[in-house]
Every structure is written in structure tokens, then in C-alpha cells.
Amino acid sequence: MSDLSNRGSFATRLGFVMAAAGSAVGLGNIWKFPYITGEYGGGAFVLVYLLCIALVGLPLMYAELIIGRRGGKDILSSLLALTKDSGPLGTAASWVIGGMAVASGFLILSFYSVVAGWALSFFAAYAGLLPLQGGEQMFNALVSSKTSIPWHTVFMLLSVGVVTLGVHKGIETACKILMPALFVILVILLGYVAVEGGLAESARFLFAPDFHKLTGEAVLEALGHAFFTLSLGMGAMVTYGSYLPDEGAVVRDGVVVALLDTVIALMAGLVIFAVVFSHGGTPGAGPGLVFVSLPSLFATMPGGQLFGLAFFALLVFAAWSSAISLLEVVVAFLVDKVGMDRRVAALGAGLAIWALGLLSATDIDWLGRFDDLTTNYMLPLGGLGIALAAGWLVSKTDREAGFRVLGPLGEPLAAAWTFTIRFVTPLLVGLVILSKIGVFSAEEPPAPPAEVDEASPVDTDEDP
Ligand code: PHE
């Protein structure tokens, strides 16, 4: 576990897995996954999401980790180093992919920190530090005034603080505490709903697919979310991979991280929908599901305040370890590529991201715009770029390094992965991006306004 350069590294394999899982498990798992699953109708959406994780997420996870490990630096520098032999194409691709990745980290953290700030303020309320009001009241106060700015500020300070301390002392240590704590809280909450009721209905909602509810839009959302939840498409896993001492466990650890992320999202979904179903909430409540519906349901539950405290601690822990990785993408770039001191880089980037975050903190429409731009466009585009670079521009020696250490199993696995990352992943992601920008729907004739009353024969129930 030598640390030849002084850019830092993870001290242990467990430390790396905790950090990478910490990055993956975040607001995406506990806030977003449940509410989009609720909006898109449950089981069928979950199934598509799991498929996206397996077909697109896993191959890309390996691609990012191996690029980081072999490149040994931030995403841009790593790509430049590994695509050297591909000439100007490699250099140009590296700048586009790397530049967009750093920009994504910057943009995502700016709104992520605002949502994490909401969670912090709910946590403070359940801890008795603030007056505890109804969820709707507290949430409206947060999004409609400047109330969320101090929380956004505190959360950014927490994230900058950890990143300033470095890879081992800061990130690894924090995640080795946060991740087990998060898991224990989640198990306790699951235990509670198992006793309190609602778990069976919740499980049915999540796992019994009803394909009538599946829309094309849901498939796109599932793929976008697979990127977001696994922290892919913007170099977080490249950056963490660059702090690995060797390629010994890249394949296995990548799978472990994806599994942990998936299991934790499903557990969070089980808990949340159990509360929703047993206390008369609606699953399709949207982004307010966790911040508006749950608190009002907690208020009617025995031990609800303690449950709320634990739940928002869970959300804050998850968000914190993810925010660290978002900031680290930017900081690693400033340290490795620009040559800045880590502390200066962390403070400077933190300050700039905080300032941009003020937009989302004061106007929820901005939050939506940044979320849409990054999750739906920049991450899939980044993922497409990384897949193509890993498959076509990086040398076989570098790109298959993680499989070579696996013994006889390595060769067929490497062949399967190479095929996937060259053809399958780009095809799937490419199709999704094309349909996002409306390429397919453009072929359909635009519906004339007169056709709107197609539904009129059954629309008579409004008559008195
Ligand atoms: N994976 C994190 C989540 O689910 C978000 C994230 C995206 C973190 C991209 C880092 C990079 O909340």
C-alpha cells in the first residue's frame, strides 16, 4: 500500500469500498429512488432500473475504476494519460469527457447540498433544536424563503472539512464511520416497520411488476437514475479508483459497491412505502415524498419523533458521503491537473459551489433545472464518452488490467466486458440520449389540437 506520490490513497480495501459505497449511496437512494418509483408505479419500474444497473451500471463502474487506477490521477489527467496512443482523437475526447465530468461535479453538488441542507434542518427539528412543525409547513418554509441558505452553508462546510483532510484521513475515515452507521439505522427502521405493519404491502408495491404502468419515459428515467445512483458518468469512480493501491480487487469491489447501493435503495424504499401505506399516504407524492408526506406520517406513528430523527440522520449521512465524492472530483482535478494545494482547492471549489448553490437554495426551479441538466443529459453523455473511451481508446493492457488478476476466469470475463463496453453500453445509452432530445418522437406527426377530444366519449362523467 505504498503512497509514492503525495496525492494520497486509501489505506485499506475496506476503506475504499466504504468510500465508493458512500459515494453511491446518497440522496439518490433515499430521497429520489423512492419518489420516482412511486411516481412511475412501482414494481415494473424497479425491474427496469435493476436491468439498467446490471447492463449499463456494472460495466461502466469497472470502466471508471480501471481508468482511475491505471491513469492514477483525476479524470482528465487519467484519460489524457491512457489515451496518449490514440493521438489527437484521444486528447480531444479526454478534454471533452474530463471537462464535462468536472463541470458535472460542480453543478450536481451545488443543488445536492441544498437538498442535503433540507435534510439537516429536518434532523435539527427532530433533535429538538428547532420547533418541529408539520412536514408541509417546514418544507414550504425551506423552499419559499431564504431559510435553506444556512443549512446549505453548514452542509458545504461539512463536506469541505472532510475533503480538506485528504483521502485517507478525511474521506476514508468519514465513510468508515458513516456507512456502517447508515446501515444500522436502516436495519432498525426496517425492523420497526416489520413490527408496525405495512411491510408486506410495501414489498408488493416494489417487487410485483405491473407492466401496464411502464412508459417509455419511465425507462429513460430508470437509466438516468442508474447513472446518478451509482455516481457514474462524471468521474467520481475514476477519482476514487485513482487512490487504489493496485488493480487486485477492482472487479469484485465494483460489484460489491453496486450491490450495496441497490440493496440500500430497496431497503429505503421498503421502509418509506411501508410508512406510506400503513398511514394513509400516497406513493406518487413526488419530490416532497420524503420531506412533506413522511413527516406528517411520522407525527401519527408511535415513537414517530425518534423514527424521524433516525430517518433524517440516515439521509444526512448518505448525502454527506456522496457530497464528499462530488467535491473530490473537482478537487482532484485542481490538485493533479492545475497543481493546487489540496486545502486551497477544497476551500476555493467549495466556496464557488456554495455560491452557485444559492440559486437552488432560493429558487426551487433552478434546483429542478440543474438536476434535469446533469442527471438526464450530462451524466448519460459522460457515461457514453467514458464507455467509448474505455472500449476504443484505452490500450488492451490498461483496460483489461482488472480482469488479468482473476486467473482463468479473467479472460472470458474480459472478453464479455469489452464487447459490452464497446457496443452494448454505448448503444443503450445512445438510444436513451437520442430519445431524450426527441429524435424519435420527431417522426410522429404532431397531434392536431382537434384530436384532444379523443377521450370525449368517456369524458361524460363530469356532466351533472
Ligand atoms: N450517487 C449519489 C446518490 O445516489 C449521487 C452522486 C452522483 C454522487 C454522482 C457522486 C457522483 O445520491
Residues whose N, C-alpha, C, O or C-beta is under 5 A from the ligand:
A	BS01	LIG	S23 A24 V25 G26 L27 G28 N29 F228 T229 L230 S231 L232 A236 S322 S325 L326
